[in-house]
């Protein structure tokens, strides 16, 4: 049987591995000007996918009865937010995805469901939100305004 500590370790490993694509793309963008736009596009899409994934967690909460049915509504907001961000010029895409990650974390931290989450969840979410946000922000100096 898996303990909460094991789940924490597994979630940490997978979570941190999930930050690696943006970190790798950032290194590529800064190292080779020919790849900057492609790396930015891929990192932006990846950030949008992560934001949508976070909404899916809340869909699962509502489906399982773990949270109120309002979480069905809440769960689609990150995907819609990410879609609007991706449809925007590059500067607003990056800023929009970072804001989406931070705002959804703030919502999670202050929502009624927060008290029912495993102790490790919000700590890990905070670190991953910072890691992904900093990685995406690393593209900002490369953008031409």
Secondary structure, 3 states (H helix, E strand, C coil): CCCHHHHHHHHHHHHHHHHHHHHHHHHHHHHCHHHHHHHHHHHHHHHHHHHHHHHHHHHHHHHCCCCCCHHHHHHHHHHHHHHHHHCCCHHHHHHHHHHHHHHHHHHHHHCHHHHHCCHHHHHHHHHHHHHHHHHHHCCHHHCCC
